[in-house]
Amino acid sequence: MRRMVTCVYLVFLAGGTAWAADDKAGDLKCIEQLIRAEELVYGKIEAKALSEAKAEEINKLLDEADALCTEGKYSQASATLAKVDEMVSKSTQ
């Protein structure tokens, strides 16, 4: 799973040359936040610390955050990822 996330990250970085310079920093920050959240979630899934229903709900939020990053809506993506962090921390207590 970690290899897959790393590969996705590298693909985004490789495509980074096509982005405008002013948007590049926001894009990379958003992608880095998304990858960090995905690694956290997948770690909890592998450790069986999340129920299947909760994992599905969180994965939907991760997909939403990914779409928001792609659309350049960084503040909305960050807010969605904050929800993910909150859900993960609450579910493992």
C-alpha distance (Angstrom), angle and dihedral (degrees) to the residues before:
residue distance angle dihedral
M1 . . .
R2 3.80 . .
R3 3.82 89.9 .
M4 3.79 90.5 53.5
V5 3.81 92.0 51.5
T6 3.80 90.6 47.4
C7 3.81 91.1 50.5
V8 3.80 91.4 50.4
Y9 3.79 89.4 49.7
L10 3.81 91.7 51.3
V11 3.80 91.4 49.3
F12 3.80 90.1 53.6
L13 3.79 90.7 48.0
A14 3.80 92.1 48.7
G15 3.79 90.1 51.9
G16 3.79 90.4 48.5
T17 3.79 94.0 93.5
A18 3.80 89.9 71.7
W19 3.81 93.0 57.7
A20 3.76 123.4 94.1
A21 3.79 113.3 -101.1
D22 3.81 94.6 -119.0
D23 3.80 93.3 51.6
K24 3.79 95.6 42.0
A25 3.80 95.7 80.9
G26 3.81 92.0 49.5
D27 3.79 92.1 46.6
L28 3.78 93.6 50.4
K29 3.79 93.2 45.9
C30 3.80 90.6 50.0
I31 3.79 92.2 48.1
E32 3.80 91.6 47.8
Q33 3.81 90.8 51.5
L34 3.80 90.3 48.3
I35 3.79 93.2 50.1
R36 3.81 92.0 47.5
A37 3.80 90.4 51.5
E38 3.81 92.3 46.7
E39 3.80 91.8 50.6
L40 3.80 90.3 50.1
V41 3.80 92.6 49.0
Y42 3.80 95.0 45.2
G43 3.79 90.3 48.1
K44 3.80 89.5 54.5
I45 3.81 91.4 46.1
E46 3.81 91.5 51.3
A47 3.81 89.7 48.3
K48 3.82 88.0 50.3
A49 3.81 89.4 -123.8
L50 3.83 92.1 133.1
S51 3.77 127.9 61.0
E52 3.79 116.8 -122.9
A53 3.81 91.4 -111.4
K54 3.81 92.6 49.9
A55 3.81 91.3 46.6
E56 3.81 90.4 52.1
E57 3.80 91.5 49.5
I58 3.80 91.3 48.7
N59 3.81 92.2 47.4
K60 3.80 89.4 54.9
L61 3.80 88.9 54.6
L62 3.81 90.1 48.8
D63 3.82 89.5 52.8
E64 3.80 89.5 49.3
A65 3.81 91.3 50.1
D66 3.81 90.2 48.7
A67 3.81 90.6 53.2
L68 3.80 91.0 47.7
C69 3.82 90.7 51.3
T70 3.79 89.8 50.5
E71 3.80 90.7 50.8
G72 3.80 91.4 49.8
K73 3.81 93.9 -113.3
Y74 3.78 94.3 136.1
S75 3.80 100.0 162.5
Q76 3.81 91.4 51.5
A77 3.80 90.6 46.9
S78 3.82 90.3 51.1
A79 3.81 90.5 50.3
T80 3.81 90.7 50.9
L81 3.80 91.1 48.8
A82 3.81 89.3 50.1
K83 3.82 87.4 56.8
V84 3.80 88.7 51.8
D85 3.80 91.6 51.3
E86 3.79 90.7 48.6
M87 3.81 93.2 48.9
V88 3.80 92.2 48.5
S89 3.78 93.5 48.6
K90 3.82 92.7 47.2
S91 3.78 93.8 47.5
T92 3.80 94.3 52.6
Q93 3.79 97.2 50.3
